[in-house]
């Protein structure tokens, strides 16, 4: 527990330090390139974050899951995916939205108790699903930011944040990359979920399954349209946002049905 607390605090400091570098870049877009420094800091921070997560998630042959390490896992995946984009694109300023959140959620597993114990098979399905939702959530945030940036660019309203963000072409390619990765995880989540479904109606999964499959279809249509017809810009942003809205409904809708209707 002492080691877990130490790595969690160290990871949180790393995220905050990277956030400070990015914030300074946002305030002065013409300053020196911070990408190499951010990459080194976040790479080390992710290792510390992974050690913290592993010690709170996996115990022997079971996965111990609760809200704290669930949110921490979402932040870890978002930061890891963002780091991947740093390697070949100037996307470091996007960390201004992700890294401060990661700094806080890294500490959550230390304060949350009463975890839900899951067998490794079901726990793996849950983790894959969380990965899919977190990556698609990051893609949705990217889509919203891209939509705002494109409108401001056309209206010639470029504040400090808009100037500090990557060029529109980079934002668009990053959005597409995120959707592709998230689509793979979502596909595996749906396939793995089949093994744990005995009766959609008795298990009250019909709402979740319907909206999740509908979201998967919309993501698929977008990826096909982008590849075949070159869909981009605001259309790409709208497809991403609406598909994620359906993903949210797949979980919130099921929760509302179980809590208030059934």
Backbone torsions as a table, in degrees:
resi	resn	phi	psi	omega
1	UNK	NA	-36.1	178.9
2	UNK	-64.1	-43.8	178.8
3	UNK	-62.2	-42.4	179.3
4	UNK	-61.1	-43.7	178.6
5	UNK	-64.1	-39.3	-180.0
6	UNK	-65.8	-46.4	-179.6
7	UNK	-67.1	-36.2	179.0
8	UNK	-64.1	-45.5	180.0
9	UNK	-65.7	-41.9	179.3
10	UNK	-63.5	-40.9	177.9
11	UNK	-64.1	-42.2	178.8
12	UNK	-60.7	-42.4	177.8
13	UNK	-62.7	-41.0	178.6
14	UNK	-60.5	-44.4	178.3
15	UNK	-63.0	-42.9	179.8
16	UNK	-64.6	-38.2	179.5
17	UNK	-64.9	-44.1	177.0
18	UNK	-63.0	-38.9	178.3
19	UNK	-61.2	-39.8	179.6
20	UNK	-64.6	-40.8	177.3
21	UNK	-62.0	-44.0	-178.7
22	UNK	-66.5	-41.5	-179.8
23	UNK	-61.7	-40.1	178.0
24	UNK	-63.7	-36.6	177.3
25	UNK	-67.4	-39.5	178.6
26	UNK	-63.5	-40.0	179.8
27	UNK	-69.6	-26.5	179.8
28	UNK	-136.3	79.5	-174.5
29	UNK	-58.0	-23.7	-177.1
30	UNK	-91.2	7.0	-179.6
31	UNK	-74.0	179.2	-175.8
32	UNK	-63.2	155.5	-179.1
33	UNK	-64.9	125.6	-179.0
34	UNK	-104.2	-1.3	-173.5
35	UNK	-58.0	-47.3	179.4
36	UNK	-57.7	-40.7	179.7
37	UNK	-66.7	-43.6	180.0
38	UNK	-63.2	-41.4	179.6
39	UNK	-60.6	-45.7	-178.9
40	UNK	-65.1	-44.5	-177.8
41	UNK	-65.0	-47.1	-177.1
42	UNK	-69.2	-35.2	177.7
43	UNK	-60.6	-46.3	177.9
44	UNK	-66.5	-41.3	-179.5
45	UNK	-62.8	-39.8	179.4
46	UNK	-64.5	-34.3	176.1
47	UNK	-63.2	-45.5	178.0
48	UNK	-63.7	-41.3	178.6
49	UNK	-63.3	-41.3	180.0
50	UNK	-63.7	-40.2	177.9
51	UNK	-61.9	-42.9	178.4
52	UNK	-62.0	-46.7	-178.8
53	UNK	-63.4	-43.9	-177.3
54	UNK	-61.1	-39.3	-177.6
55	UNK	-72.2	-21.4	-180.0
56	UNK	-102.9	-19.0	-177.8
57	UNK	-93.2	-47.0	-171.0
58	UNK	-110.5	120.8	176.0
59	UNK	-131.4	114.2	-175.5
60	UNK	55.8	-119.3	-177.8
61	UNK	-107.4	23.8	-178.5
62	UNK	-128.0	156.1	174.3
63	UNK	-109.3	123.8	179.7
64	UNK	-101.4	110.7	-171.3
65	UNK	-116.5	133.7	171.3
66	UNK	-147.9	176.1	-174.1
67	UNK	-58.5	-39.0	-176.8
68	UNK	-62.6	-53.6	-178.9
69	UNK	-75.5	-19.8	173.7
70	UNK	-66.0	-48.5	177.9
71	UNK	-66.0	-36.6	177.9
72	UNK	-64.1	-39.0	177.8
73	UNK	-64.6	-41.4	177.6
74	UNK	-59.4	-45.5	179.8
75	UNK	-65.1	-39.8	178.6
76	UNK	-60.9	-47.1	-178.8
77	UNK	-65.4	-41.0	178.8
78	UNK	-61.7	-43.4	179.8
79	UNK	-67.5	-38.7	-179.9
80	UNK	-66.2	-43.6	178.6
81	UNK	-64.8	-41.0	178.9
82	UNK	-63.7	-38.3	177.0
83	UNK	-61.5	-39.6	178.2
84	UNK	-58.8	-38.4	179.5
85	UNK	-71.5	-28.3	178.2
86	UNK	-62.0	-29.2	-172.4
87	UNK	-65.0	-30.8	-178.6
88	UNK	-130.1	5.7	178.5
89	UNK	-140.6	149.4	177.6
90	UNK	-80.2	69.2	-175.3
91	UNK	-107.9	15.5	-173.0
92	UNK	-61.9	-29.4	-178.2
93	UNK	-70.5	-16.9	175.8
94	UNK	-66.2	-17.8	178.6
95	UNK	-66.1	-14.5	179.1
96	UNK	-61.9	-23.4	178.9
97	UNK	-95.2	-29.0	-171.9
98	UNK	-95.3	-47.3	-170.7
99	UNK	-65.8	-38.5	176.0
100	UNK	-62.4	-38.4	177.5
101	UNK	-65.0	-42.3	178.8
102	UNK	-62.3	-37.1	-179.9
103	UNK	-60.5	-36.8	-179.4
104	UNK	-80.1	-44.3	-175.8
105	UNK	-71.5	-21.4	176.2
106	UNK	-58.2	-31.0	-176.7
107	UNK	-86.7	-13.8	-174.9
108	UNK	-59.8	-40.9	-179.0
109	UNK	-58.7	-20.6	-179.1
110	UNK	-76.3	-22.6	-174.7
111	UNK	-106.0	-9.7	-177.3
112	UNK	-96.2	133.7	178.4
113	UNK	-120.3	-173.8	179.4
114	UNK	52.6	62.6	179.1
115	UNK	-74.5	158.0	174.8
116	UNK	-91.0	120.4	-178.0
117	UNK	-86.8	123.9	-177.9
118	UNK	-123.1	142.1	172.1
119	UNK	-63.0	157.2	-172.0
120	UNK	-59.8	-33.8	-178.4
121	UNK	-67.5	-53.0	179.7
122	UNK	-66.4	-38.4	178.4
123	UNK	-61.7	-37.0	177.7
124	UNK	-64.5	-40.5	176.8
125	UNK	-61.4	-42.9	179.9
126	UNK	-62.8	-42.6	-179.0
127	UNK	-66.8	-39.3	177.3
128	UNK	-64.0	-40.6	178.9
129	UNK	-64.0	-42.9	177.7
130	UNK	-61.9	-41.0	178.3
131	UNK	-60.3	-45.0	179.6
132	UNK	-60.8	-45.4	-177.8
133	UNK	-67.5	-38.7	-178.5
134	UNK	-69.6	-40.4	179.5
135	UNK	-67.1	-43.1	178.2
136	UNK	-68.0	-30.8	174.6
137	UNK	-65.4	-41.3	176.1
138	UNK	-63.8	-40.5	177.7
139	UNK	-63.0	-38.3	179.6
140	UNK	-66.5	-43.8	176.0
141	UNK	-60.0	-40.2	177.2
142	UNK	-62.9	-41.8	-179.7
143	UNK	-63.5	-42.2	179.0
144	UNK	-64.0	-45.9	-179.9
145	UNK	-63.9	-40.9	178.9
146	UNK	-63.4	-42.7	179.3
147	UNK	-61.5	-43.0	178.5
148	UNK	-64.9	-43.7	-178.9
149	UNK	-62.4	-42.0	-178.7
150	UNK	-65.9	-42.5	178.5
151	UNK	-64.2	-42.7	179.0
152	UNK	-65.7	-35.5	178.6
153	UNK	-64.5	-43.5	179.4
154	UNK	-66.7	-34.1	179.4
155	UNK	-85.8	-1.9	-179.6
156	UNK	59.6	39.1	174.3
157	UNK	-110.7	93.2	-175.3
158	UNK	-117.1	95.4	175.8
159	UNK	-80.1	-172.0	-177.8
160	UNK	-61.3	-43.9	-178.0
161	UNK	-64.3	-44.2	-179.3
162	UNK	-64.1	-35.9	178.5
163	UNK	-71.2	-31.0	-177.7
164	UNK	-80.0	-21.2	-179.6
165	UNK	-69.0	157.4	177.0
166	UNK	-61.0	160.1	176.6
167	UNK	-58.0	158.2	-177.6
168	UNK	-56.0	-39.5	-179.4
169	UNK	-62.4	-39.7	178.9
170	UNK	-69.4	-41.5	177.9
171	UNK	-60.4	-42.0	-179.0
172	UNK	-67.9	-44.3	-179.9
173	UNK	-67.2	-34.2	176.4
174	UNK	-65.8	-41.7	176.8
175	UNK	-58.5	-47.1	-179.6
176	UNK	-63.4	-40.8	178.9
177	UNK	-62.0	-42.9	179.7
178	UNK	-64.4	-43.3	-179.8
179	UNK	-63.6	-40.3	179.4
180	UNK	-62.9	-46.2	179.2
181	UNK	-64.3	-45.5	179.8
182	UNK	-63.0	-35.5	-180.0
183	UNK	-64.4	-38.8	177.4
184	UNK	-63.2	-46.2	180.0
185	UNK	-65.3	-40.7	179.8
186	UNK	-64.3	-38.4	177.0
187	UNK	-61.1	-46.3	178.5
188	UNK	-65.2	-35.2	178.8
189	UNK	-64.5	-42.8	179.3
190	UNK	-67.4	-41.4	-179.3
191	UNK	-66.7	-45.5	-179.5
192	UNK	-66.3	-29.7	179.4
193	UNK	-66.5	-24.2	179.7
194	UNK	-59.0	-33.9	-175.8
195	UNK	-72.6	-13.3	-177.5
196	UNK	-111.8	8.3	179.5
197	UNK	-103.5	120.6	176.6
198	UNK	-103.7	-42.3	178.1
199	UNK	-149.8	112.9	-176.0
200	UNK	-57.4	-37.6	-175.2
201	UNK	-80.0	-43.1	-179.7
202	UNK	-68.0	-34.2	178.9
203	UNK	-87.1	1.5	178.4
204	UNK	56.2	43.8	-178.8
205	UNK	-108.6	0.3	-174.5
206	UNK	-63.3	-38.7	-179.0
207	UNK	-67.7	-46.8	179.9
208	UNK	-61.4	-46.1	-177.8
209	UNK	-64.8	-43.2	-178.4
210	UNK	-60.4	-50.9	-176.8
211	UNK	-70.5	-34.9	178.6
212	UNK	-65.0	-43.9	178.6
213	UNK	-66.7	-38.8	178.6
214	UNK	-63.1	-42.4	176.8
215	UNK	-62.7	-43.2	179.2
216	UNK	-59.7	-40.1	179.0
217	UNK	-65.2	-41.0	-179.4
218	UNK	-67.3	-42.1	174.5
219	UNK	-59.5	-42.1	179.8
220	UNK	-63.7	-42.2	178.0
221	UNK	-62.0	-42.6	179.1
222	UNK	-62.1	-46.5	-179.1
223	UNK	-63.7	-37.7	176.7
224	UNK	-66.1	-46.1	-179.7
225	UNK	-64.8	-35.9	178.7
226	UNK	-68.1	-40.2	-179.8
227	UNK	-72.5	-40.8	-174.3
228	UNK	-85.1	-43.1	-172.2
229	UNK	-116.2	0.5	176.6
230	UNK	72.9	31.1	178.5
231	UNK	-58.1	135.2	-177.4
232	UNK	-157.6	-171.9	175.4
233	UNK	62.3	-138.7	-176.6
234	UNK	-63.7	-30.6	178.2
235	UNK	-63.9	-43.5	177.9
236	UNK	-62.0	-42.2	179.5
237	UNK	-64.0	-43.7	-178.3
238	UNK	-64.7	-44.2	178.4
239	UNK	-57.7	-45.7	-177.9
240	UNK	-64.0	-43.9	-177.5
241	UNK	-67.5	-45.6	-178.6
242	UNK	-66.8	-38.4	179.2
243	UNK	-64.2	-40.4	180.0
244	UNK	-70.0	-32.9	175.4
245	UNK	-58.6	-40.3	177.6
246	UNK	-68.2	-36.1	176.0
247	UNK	-62.2	-42.4	177.8
248	UNK	-62.3	-41.8	178.2
249	UNK	-61.8	-33.3	-177.9
250	UNK	-62.2	-30.0	177.5
251	UNK	-95.2	-47.9	-179.0
252	UNK	-65.2	-39.6	179.2
253	UNK	-61.1	-43.4	178.4
254	UNK	-64.3	-41.5	179.4
255	UNK	-62.7	-43.7	179.9
256	UNK	-65.6	-40.4	179.3
257	UNK	-62.9	-45.6	-179.0
258	UNK	-67.3	-36.1	-173.1
259	UNK	-83.9	-38.6	-170.1
260	UNK	-114.4	-21.4	-177.4
261	UNK	-104.0	-46.3	-178.8
262	UNK	-92.5	NA	NA
